[in-house]
């Protein structure tokens, strides 16, 4: 009897211990400072306070653990929406049902031509947007991609920030300034990489820097600028480009200008050392007399703006713009009447880069690229002046140069694999030359 009572008491005590153990406070999580700028705290073990044992971070400045709110629970997944082709002109696809893709489970339409669901900002149940009324000022642009039927051929007025230089992003069905797209180099050089991230590269005035270097494409930029006595760097802008491909040299530059007049053309163009003369008329086109590769330069405005296209290699939109009095006043550039620092605003697309491409902009298209830019600040700056510096506008002697004048397929990539054509990114940035990072 005594033995039975003892066994019963032991079981009760064990049960109490289990209950106490389960009801005790959770184990405090260990956190560490990861910022090397605080050597006294870097990688030091800190433990979350008892008030937030599993939700804290290390504050490197005070070298203390700080409570943070716990993360919100993930939203419940919704089943993808079903869409149907409603166009009787496509009998093999008519009334066929599709689930929306995983990256847009509630926002897609059925493209009857390809008989596939296609992501779009507007849902199929939404009525199509009414056409924008005509306007007499600024440029109008339209979606030209048939894969987005709800936006295809819809016209939009360019934003006020870029009244003459925009395209319609068919994914978002909205106009986007050329300087806000991947591959743009504008202003006090503001770059937008292939990953869509913005960064600045100031370089130095009166110096040349490699923007893109690959086996059959090398692009150098000549920087002009002014020294700001209150800063440790120059204000800089891209004045000209020296482009090498195959055995050809292409030059585009902005002529030095005192007082700006947009009706006067300030473009300077040359191909293999010979000046190019283009009539001041939108649509005027120049092509070399003999070329094994399709090369063309076309005015997309009467003056100061051209589209350069080298078939299968690259496309560049280039526009000569000045520093205005307003810009100078806002940024304290100190521009005088002797020089308005006419420079190039550029938009690049690339058709056959290799995974080993390099350069200030080119590196962002590389297969193993990881951004070195410190994000989360107003003006993220990329260094590397020595790494990208070239001795001349057509020199290929920068430290990261890869140019040989012929396509060289690196291991693990090919011209077919890297042709960056018509890629679709979750960010909404589409098109040739736009890379969706894995």
MOURZI-V105705 format. One record per helix or strand. SS is the DSSP state (H for helix, E for strand). FROM is the first residue (numbers start at 1). LEN is the number of residues. If there is no record, write none. Layout:
SS|FROM|LEN  SS|FROM|LEN
//
This chain:
H|2|22  E|30|4  E|42|1  E|45|3  H|50|3  E|56|4  E|64|4  E|82|4  E|94|1  E|97|3  H|102|3  E|108|4  E|116|4  E|140|4  E|152|1  E|155|3  H|160|3  E|166|4  E|174|4  H|178|3  E|184|3  E|190|3  E|198|3  E|207|8  E|217|11  E|234|12  E|248|7  E|267|5  E|274|2  E|285|2  E|295|5  E|305|6  E|314|8  H|325|7  E|336|1  E|339|1  E|343|8  E|358|1  H|362|4  E|381|1  H|385|4  E|389|2  E|423|1  E|431|1
//
